[in-house]
């Protein structure tokens, strides 16, 4: 008996934006990309050294602007980005859901919690 088609992740059709690319932001971007989700990772630092293993992640460095939000269905917010940052104000006014990296990990965890 053949299995039917695999269930697609609900994020697969549109982009997920990861704001902040320190250690936990990079891990979030890798997790999403490994699940076939289109990921944009953004960080305001222009001198960020990016490690290997980010295939499938679109990286944008420099000042955050509202163009980052085009086609985004959800934002993963790294703890280093303050909630009063202007990009967060734009995300909220666009009514795009914002979740933490911890919430993302919980959603994708296969272990019993």
N, CA, C and O of each residue as an XYZ file, in Angstrom:
452
protein
N       0.839     -1.162      0.000
C       0.000      0.000      0.000
C       0.899      1.244      0.000
O       1.821      1.353      0.808
N       0.619      2.173     -0.911
C       1.407      3.395     -0.995
C       0.843      4.449     -0.061
O      -0.366      4.558      0.143
N       1.752      5.210      0.491
C       1.311      6.347      1.293
C       0.883      7.455      0.354
O       1.407      7.574     -0.753
N      -0.062      8.262      0.789
C      -0.510      9.403      0.006
C       0.554     10.485      0.012
O       1.624     10.305      0.594
N       0.267     11.602     -0.630
C       1.232     12.693     -0.655
C       1.491     13.220      0.748
O       0.601     13.249      1.598
N       2.718     13.630      0.966
C       3.071     14.175      2.268
C       2.345     15.492      2.483
O       2.159     16.280      1.556
N       1.942     15.709      3.713
C       1.278     16.956      4.073
C       2.279     18.103      3.962
O       3.390     18.025      4.487
N       1.876     19.153      3.282
C       2.746     20.318      3.137
C       2.662     21.169      4.393
O       1.606     21.274      5.017
N       3.787     21.774      4.758
C       3.804     22.726      5.859
C       2.975     23.930      5.459
O       3.012     24.349      4.302
N       2.237     24.485      6.382
C       1.371     25.617      6.066
C       2.152     26.852      5.663
O       1.587     27.760      5.054
N       3.444     26.912      5.988
C       4.263     28.087      5.655
C       4.853     27.978      4.252
O       5.427     28.946      3.751
N       4.724     26.833      3.618
C       5.462     26.564      2.387
C       5.101     27.494      1.235
O       5.951     27.789      0.394
N       3.877     27.952      1.185
C       3.432     28.739      0.046
C       3.978     30.173      0.043
O       4.087     30.786     -1.018
N       4.315     30.698      1.194
C       4.809     32.067      1.288
C       6.033     32.113      2.189
O       6.429     31.112      2.787
N       6.611     33.282      2.268
C       7.854     33.450      3.015
C       7.636     33.614      4.509
O       6.603     34.097      4.974
N       8.661     33.186      5.240
C       8.757     33.453      6.666
C      10.011     34.297      6.846
O      11.069     33.979      6.302
N       9.884     35.371      7.610
C      10.992     36.285      7.846
C      11.579     36.027      9.224
O      10.862     36.034     10.224
N      12.888     35.799      9.271
C      13.601     35.668     10.539
C      14.365     36.965     10.751
O      15.280     37.288      9.994
N      13.984     37.706     11.787
C      14.644     38.969     12.107
C      15.696     38.736     13.180
O      15.378     38.350     14.305
N      16.949     38.972     12.821
C      18.069     38.761     13.739
C      18.769     37.457     13.415
O      18.167     36.387     13.502
N      20.029     37.541     13.045
C      20.761     36.344     12.614
C      21.956     36.024     13.510
O      23.035     35.683     13.027
N      21.746     36.137     14.815
C      22.741     35.614     15.747
C      22.515     34.099     15.813
O      21.830     33.540     14.957
N      23.064     33.462     16.781
C      23.031     31.990     16.850
C      21.613     31.417     16.758
O      21.372     30.508     15.963
N      20.679     31.927     17.550
C      19.334     31.349     17.541
C      18.557     31.709     16.277
O      17.752     30.907     15.803
N      18.785     32.900     15.724
C      18.135     33.268     14.474
C      18.609     32.397     13.320
O      17.816     31.990     12.470
N      19.902     32.115     13.296
C      20.445     31.226     12.257
C      19.857     29.820     12.393
O      19.529     29.182     11.393
N      19.727     29.345     13.623
C      19.139     28.018     13.843
C      17.693     27.986     13.368
O      17.260     27.005     12.764
N      16.942     29.054     13.635
C      15.546     29.136     13.186
C      15.479     29.110     11.663
O      14.657     28.396     11.087
N      16.337     29.883     11.015
C      16.353     29.925      9.544
C      16.694     28.554      8.964
O      16.074     28.112      7.996
N      17.680     27.887      9.558
C      18.051     26.543      9.081
C      16.903     25.557      9.243
O      16.620     24.772      8.338
N      16.247     25.598     10.391
C      15.120     24.693     10.643
C      14.037     24.876      9.592
O      13.574     23.904      8.995
N      13.635     26.114      9.366
C      12.578     26.385      8.390
C      12.989     25.956      6.986
O      12.208     25.324      6.275
N      14.211     26.296      6.587
C      14.681     25.925      5.246
C      14.746     24.413      5.092
O      14.463     23.885      4.017
N      15.114     23.712      6.159
C      15.194     22.244      6.077
C      13.821     21.611      5.893
O      13.712     20.463      5.462
N      12.783     22.357      6.217
C      11.407     21.881      6.050
C      10.805     22.331      4.723
O       9.612     22.145      4.485
N      11.629     22.924      3.861
C      11.154     23.343      2.546
C      10.413     24.662      2.550
O       9.705     24.980      1.595
N      10.565     25.432      3.609
C       9.879     26.714      3.731
C      10.779     27.806      3.171
O      11.984     27.809      3.424
N      10.212     28.717      2.425
C      10.944     29.847      1.881
C      11.250     30.810      3.016
O      10.340     31.310      3.678
N      12.548     31.074      3.244
C      12.982     31.862      4.398
C      13.803     33.059      3.945
O      14.683     32.947      3.091
N      13.493     34.207      4.537
C      14.331     35.389      4.414
C      14.898     35.647      5.807
O      14.150     35.797      6.773
N      16.212     35.696      5.902
C      16.869     36.013      7.165
C      17.455     37.408      7.060
O      18.165     37.713      6.102
N      17.166     38.262      8.039
C      17.628     39.642      7.979
C      18.325     40.033      9.274
O      17.931     39.631     10.369
N      19.365     40.823      9.111
C      20.091     41.352     10.260
C      20.611     42.732      9.880
O      21.023     42.950      8.740
N      20.595     43.654     10.821
C      21.047     45.013     10.526
C      22.561     45.135     10.459
O      23.073     46.121      9.928
N      23.275     44.175     10.976
C      24.738     44.228     10.929
C      25.233     43.931      9.516
O      24.871     42.916      8.920
N      26.056     44.819      8.994
C      26.643     44.600      7.669
C      27.910     43.748      7.761
O      28.420     43.290      6.739
N      28.418     43.533      8.968
C      29.670     42.804      9.158
C      29.440     41.408      9.713
O      30.349     40.808     10.286
N      28.261     40.901      9.550
C      27.919     39.589     10.068
C      28.630     38.505      9.273
O      28.563     38.484      8.044
N      29.306     37.610      9.972
C      29.928     36.463      9.312
C      28.930     35.321      9.322
O      28.549     34.819     10.380
N      28.515     34.920      8.141
C      27.503     33.875      8.032
C      28.165     32.513      7.864
O      29.041     32.347      7.015
N      27.755     31.551      8.658
C      28.329     30.214      8.553
C      27.763     29.460      7.349
O      26.802     29.897      6.716
N      28.371     28.343      7.058
C      27.850     27.460      6.010
C      26.531     26.856      6.502
O      26.195     26.949      7.683
N      25.813     26.253      5.604
C      24.592     25.560      5.982
C      23.343     26.409      5.892
O      22.323     26.081      6.500
N      23.409     27.497      5.141
C      22.232     28.354      4.995
C      21.649     28.272      3.582
O      21.010     29.212      3.109
N      21.874     27.158      2.928
C      21.318     26.974      1.597
C      19.796     27.091      1.676
O      19.166     26.540      2.579
N      19.229     27.800      0.738
C      17.783     27.964      0.718
C      17.290     29.136      1.557
O      16.086     29.382      1.628
N      18.209     29.860      2.193
C      17.826     31.028      2.989
C      18.298     32.277      2.257
O      19.484     32.417      1.958
N      17.374     33.178      1.970
C      17.740     34.463      1.376
C      18.203     35.366      2.502
O      17.459     35.597      3.456
N      19.417     35.877      2.407
C      19.998     36.711      3.458
C      19.953     38.170      3.035
O      20.338     38.517      1.918
N      19.479     39.023      3.939
C      19.479     40.473      3.707
C      20.124     41.154      4.904
O      19.653     41.038      6.035
N      21.204     41.863      4.632
C      21.929     42.565      5.679
C      21.757     44.069      5.498
O      21.622     44.558      4.377
N      21.764     44.785      6.595
C      21.619     46.237      6.560
C      20.325     46.669      7.224
O      19.561     45.850      7.735
N      20.101     47.956      7.204
C      18.941     48.542      7.866
C      17.647     47.856      7.423
O      17.398     47.676      6.231
N      16.834     47.479      8.404
C      15.540     46.869      8.110
C      14.639     47.904      7.449
O      14.576     49.055      7.879
N      13.940     47.476      6.393
C      12.945     48.356      5.786
C      11.680     47.553      5.509
O      11.682     46.324      5.587
N      10.622     48.247      5.192
C       9.328     47.589      5.005
C       9.311     46.632      3.820
O       8.436     45.771      3.739
N      10.264     46.768      2.898
C      10.356     45.831      1.780
C      10.585     44.399      2.233
O      10.261     43.462      1.504
N      11.135     44.217      3.418
C      11.338     42.878      3.969
C      10.024     42.133      4.167
O      10.001     40.903      4.184
N       8.939     42.870      4.315
C       7.653     42.266      4.660
C       6.850     41.780      3.463
O       5.814     41.139      3.638
N       7.307     42.071      2.257
C       6.563     41.681      1.055
C       6.423     40.159      0.967
O       7.421     39.440      0.913
N       5.197     39.682      0.955
C       4.915     38.258      0.813
C       5.152     37.435      2.056
O       5.069     36.208      2.004
N       5.447     38.078      3.176
C       5.750     37.356      4.421
C       4.459     37.013      5.144
O       3.583     37.864      5.299
N       4.339     35.765      5.587
C       3.147     35.343      6.314
C       3.363     35.268      7.809
O       2.406     35.207      8.581
N       4.651     35.273      8.227
C       4.957     35.195      9.649
C       6.372     35.711      9.881
O       7.243     35.581      9.022
N       6.587     36.298     11.056
C       7.907     36.801     11.432
C       8.379     36.050     12.665
O       7.655     35.922     13.653
N       9.612     35.556     12.586
C      10.257     34.933     13.731
C      11.189     35.993     14.303
O      12.110     36.447     13.624
N      10.953     36.381     15.536
C      11.683     37.489     16.140
C      12.751     36.981     17.095
O      12.457     36.284     18.066
N      13.987     37.342     16.806
C      15.097     36.999     17.683
C      15.057     37.876     18.921
O      14.583     39.011     18.861
N      15.549     37.366     20.041
C      15.467     38.137     21.287
C      16.257     39.446     21.266
O      15.988     40.325     22.085
N      17.215     39.603     20.367
C      18.004     40.824     20.304
C      17.308     41.994     19.629
O      17.821     43.113     19.663
N      16.160     41.765     19.022
C      15.421     42.839     18.347
C      14.361     43.358     19.317
O      13.464     42.610     19.705
N      14.453     44.628     19.713
C      13.475     45.152     20.680
C      12.084     45.298     20.069
O      11.940     45.556     18.874
N      11.080     45.131     20.895
C       9.692     45.221     20.429
C       9.316     46.634     19.980
O       8.308     46.814     19.296
N      10.111     47.637     20.357
C       9.806     48.994     19.918
C      10.601     49.401     18.672
O      10.623     50.575     18.302
N      11.250     48.432     18.030
C      11.985     48.710     16.794
C      10.972     49.094     15.703
O       9.891     48.507     15.646
N      11.297     50.058     14.845
C      10.358     50.483     13.792
C       9.872     49.344     12.890
O       8.729     49.381     12.433
N      10.701     48.342     12.622
C      10.246     47.235     11.760
C       9.142     46.442     12.451
O       8.240     45.931     11.787
N       9.203     46.333     13.772
C       8.161     45.610     14.504
C       6.852     46.393     14.454
O       5.779     45.799     14.349
N       6.932     47.704     14.526
C       5.744     48.536     14.372
C       5.105     48.295     13.006
O       3.883     48.209     12.891
N       5.943     48.186     11.970
C       5.437     47.912     10.618
C       4.810     46.525     10.527
O       3.768     46.345      9.898
N       5.451     45.553     11.158
C       4.908     44.183     11.147
C       3.535     44.177     11.812
O       2.581     43.605     11.285
N       3.446     44.814     12.964
C       2.171     44.849     13.688
C       1.086     45.548     12.876
O      -0.050     45.077     12.831
N       1.421     46.663     12.235
C       0.410     47.370     11.450
C       0.004     46.580     10.210
O      -1.093     46.770      9.685
N       0.876     45.700      9.743
C       0.550     44.828      8.605
C      -0.230     43.596      9.041
O      -0.681     42.811      8.207
N      -0.386     43.430     10.343
C      -1.092     42.292     10.937
C      -0.447     40.953     10.589
O      -1.130     39.935     10.473
N       0.866     40.965     10.426
C       1.613     39.729     10.208
C       1.924     39.159     11.586
O       2.441     39.877     12.442
N       1.620     37.886     11.821
C       1.915     37.297     13.130
C       3.419     37.314     13.434
O       4.250     37.091     12.554
N       3.741     37.584     14.691
C       5.119     37.568     15.178
C       5.204     36.480     16.242
O       4.406     36.447     17.179
N       6.190     35.581     16.083
C       6.410     34.579     17.115
C       7.886     34.579     17.498
O       8.734     35.099     16.772
N       8.169     33.998     18.632
C       9.548     33.884     19.096
C      10.186     32.614     18.526
O       9.502     31.739     17.996
N      11.487     32.540     18.647
C      12.191     31.331     18.233
C      11.778     30.138     19.088
O      11.741     29.005     18.608
N      11.473     30.396     20.340
C      11.017     29.333     21.230
C       9.708     28.732     20.734
O       9.553     27.511     20.718
N       8.762     29.583     20.327
C       7.493     29.108     19.762
C       7.738     28.310     18.488
O       7.107     27.275     18.273
N       8.644     28.780     17.650
C       8.967     28.050     16.419
C       9.494     26.660     16.752
O       9.068     25.671     16.155
N      10.418     26.586     17.703
C      10.964     25.294     18.112
C       9.883     24.362     18.631
O       9.867     23.173     18.313
N       8.985     24.910     19.428
C       7.875     24.107     19.960
C       7.014     23.541     18.828
O       6.635     22.370     18.858
N       6.714     24.362     17.850
C       5.866     23.921     16.745
C       6.489     22.770     15.955
O       5.783     21.907     15.434
N       7.806     22.770     15.875
C       8.488     21.756     15.053
C       9.071     20.611     15.865
O       9.666     19.694     15.299
N       8.909     20.650     17.175
C       9.461     19.610     18.036
C       8.619     18.340     17.922
O       7.394     18.381     18.031
N       9.282     17.240     17.704
C       8.569     15.974     17.597
C       8.563     15.203     18.914
O       7.886     14.183     19.042
N       9.316     15.693     19.882
C       9.368     15.041     21.190
C       8.160     15.448     22.032
O       7.542     16.485     21.793
N       7.846     14.640     22.991
C       6.776     14.962     23.915
C       7.240     16.097     24.829
O       8.347     16.073     25.367
N       6.379     17.071     24.987
C       6.741     18.229     25.818
C       5.796     18.294     27.003
O       5.914     19.190     27.838
